[in-house]
C-alpha cells in the first residue's frame, strides 16, 4: 500500500462544506486496526502525538505531523468496530470524523468519512487523509511510514486534477 497507488477518496459537496469518504482494506485483524485508531502510542506512529479518552464524551486530540492540534470529543465509541469524534482545529470549524471497521477475510475493511469540512480546505484535507490512511497501512504492515509532507504535496496535485481543486488553498 502506498499513497500513490491507493484509490482516491470521494467527496460530496454540500454548499460551503464537503463530506469525504475513503475505503481501505488492511491486512491486519480488526482489533489491531482499532488499536491503531485509539491507542496514543499507535496513533503517534502514523498520524501524530495523540491523547484519547476511550469513552463517549472523552477527549480525542491529535497533533497532526507537527502542525496545530486537532481537538474533539468522542461521539460514538463501540470497540472494535465504530469510532466517531468531532474534529476541530484553528483553521477549520467543527466537523465529524467516523471510522467503521469490519472483518474482511484475515484483514479489515475500513470506511472512513469526514463530514462537514469546509470546501475551501478540500485540497488540504482530501490528500491529507489519503496519505494518513496510506501511512496507517504501512505501519500496520510493520514499516515506517515515510515523509508525510512529500506524499501530501504529490497527492495534492492528483486530487487537484481529479476534482478540479486547483484554485483552493494549498498551504495550511
C-alpha positions in Angstrom: 0.0 0.0 0.0 1.2 3.5 -0.8 -0.3 6.9 -1.2 0.4 6.8 -4.9 -1.4 3.5 -5.6 -4.4 3.7 -3.2 -7.8 4.5 -4.6 -8.7 8.2 -4.3 -11.2 9.3 -1.7 -14.5 10.7 -2.9 -16.4 13.7 -1.8 -19.8 15.2 -2.0 -20.2 19.0 -1.8 -22.9 20.5 0.3 -22.8 24.2 -0.1 -19.6 25.5 1.5 -18.8 22.1 3.0 -17.9 18.7 1.9 -18.3 15.1 3.1 -15.4 12.8 2.2 -15.2 9.0 2.1 -12.3 6.6 1.8 -12.5 2.8 1.8 -9.4 0.7 2.5 -8.5 -2.9 3.1 -5.8 -3.6 5.6 -4.0 -6.9 6.1 -4.4 -6.9 9.9 -7.4 -8.0 12.0 -10.0 -5.6 13.3 -8.6 -5.4 16.8 -5.2 -4.4 15.5 -6.6 -1.6 13.3 -8.8 -0.4 16.2 -5.8 -0.1 18.5 -4.0 2.0 15.8 -7.0 4.4 15.8 -7.5 4.6 19.6 -4.2 4.0 21.4 -2.0 7.1 21.6 1.3 5.3 21.1 0.0 3.7 17.9 -1.6 6.9 16.6 1.8 8.5 17.0 3.3 6.0 14.6 1.1 7.1 11.6 -0.8 10.3 12.4 0.8 12.3 15.3 1.1 12.6 19.0 -2.4 11.9 20.4 -4.5 11.9 23.5 -7.6 9.7 23.7 -10.1 9.2 26.4 -11.8 5.9 25.5 -15.5 6.7 26.1 -18.3 8.8 24.7 -17.7 12.4 25.6 -13.9 11.8 26.1 -11.2 13.9 24.5 -9.7 12.9 21.1 -6.8 15.1 20.3 -4.0 14.7 17.7 -1.0 16.9 16.8 -1.0 16.4 13.0 2.5 16.0 11.8 3.8 18.8 14.0 1.0 21.2 12.9 -1.5 22.8 15.2 -3.6 20.3 17.2 -6.9 18.9 16.2 -9.3 18.7 19.2 -12.5 16.9 19.5 -14.8 14.8 21.7 -15.8 11.2 21.1 -19.3 10.9 19.9 -19.5 7.1 19.3 -17.2 4.6 21.0 -18.1 1.0 20.0 -14.9 -1.1 20.2 -13.7 -2.5 17.9 -15.9 -1.5 15.0 -17.1 2.1 15.2 -15.4 5.3 16.3 -16.8 8.8 15.7 -15.4 12.1 17.0 -15.6 15.8 16.5 -12.8 17.3 14.5 -11.8 21.0 15.2 -8.7 23.0 14.6 -7.7 26.6 14.5 -8.1 26.7 10.7 -11.4 24.7 10.4 -14.8 24.7 12.1 -16.1 21.6 13.9 -16.7 18.6 11.6 -17.1 14.9 12.3 -14.7 12.0 11.6 -16.1 8.5 11.5 -14.3 5.1 11.3 -16.2 1.9 10.5 -14.2 -1.4 10.8 -15.4 -4.8 9.6 -13.6 -8.1 9.1 -12.6 -8.9 5.5 -11.0 -12.3 5.4 -7.9 -12.2 7.6 -7.9 -8.4 7.3 -10.1 -5.4 7.9 -12.2 -3.2 5.7 -12.2 0.4 6.9 -14.7 3.0 5.8 -13.5 6.5 6.8 -15.8 9.5 6.5 -15.1 13.1 7.4 -18.3 15.1 7.2 -18.8 18.9 7.3 -15.3 20.0 6.2 -15.0 23.5 4.6 -14.9 23.2 0.8 -12.1 25.8 0.8 -9.9 23.2 2.6 -10.6 20.4 0.2 -7.1 20.5 -1.4 -5.6 20.3 2.1 -7.8 17.6 3.7 -8.5 15.1 0.8 -4.8 14.5 0.1 -4.1 14.7 3.8 -6.5 11.9 4.7 -5.3 9.9 1.7 -1.7 10.0 2.9 -2.6 9.3 6.6 -4.6 6.2 5.5 -1.7 5.0 3.4 0.6 5.6 6.4 -1.7 3.6 8.6 -1.5 0.7 6.2 2.3 0.9 6.1 2.6 1.0 9.9 0.1 -1.9 10.2 2.5 -3.9 8.0 5.4 -3.1 10.3 7.3 -0.5 8.3 8.0 3.2 8.9 5.5 5.5 7.1 7.9 7.9 5.3 7.5 11.6 4.8 4.0 12.9 5.2 4.9 16.2 3.6 6.4 14.7 0.4 3.5 12.3 -0.1 0.9 15.0 0.7 2.3 17.5 -1.8 2.3 14.8 -4.5 -1.3 13.8 -3.7 -2.4 17.5 -3.7 -1.6 17.6 -7.4 -3.5 14.3 -8.0 -6.6 15.5 -6.2 -6.5 19.0 -7.7 -6.5 17.5 -11.2 -9.1 14.8 -10.5 -11.6 17.1 -8.7 -10.7 20.5 -10.2 -9.4 21.9 -6.9 -6.6 23.9 -8.4 -7.9 27.2 -7.1 -8.3 26.1 -3.5 -5.8 26.5 -0.6 -2.7 24.5 -0.9 -1.0 25.5 2.4 -2.3 25.0 6.0 
